[in-house]
Amino acid sequence: MIRILIDHRTPESACLACGASLSAAAGMPGEIAKPTEGSVSICVTCGHVMLFRADLKLRDLTPEELAEVHADERVAEALAAITKGRPRQ
């Protein structure tokens, strides 16, 4: 099971799907949560998957990036942990 811990503060950015204010990143177990350009971010409010830009603001994924990210088991595990017990939107 993934524990979500705030490991690194990021510039405040809004989720591109639900508008939630996001200002921190958490890493996967055993990983350092210091995001860089291209790091995956998942909104803890709605589960929307985004990527960090160079300025650590968030952007949507291209269709190619989306396919690659959704094939990553770590992302699927994180999404399951974040959205567990929530109704689908």
Secondary structure as GFF3:
##gff-version 3
##sequence-region A 1 89
A	DSSP	beta_strand	8	14	.	.	.	ID=ss1
A	DSSP	beta_strand	21	25	.	.	.	ID=ss2
A	DSSP	beta_strand	40	42	.	.	.	ID=ss3
A	DSSP	beta_strand	49	52	.	.	.	ID=ss4
A	DSSP	beta_strand	58	59	.	.	.	ID=ss5
A	DSSP	alpha_helix	63	70	.	.	.	ID=ss6
A	DSSP	alpha_helix	73	83	.	.	.	ID=ss7
###
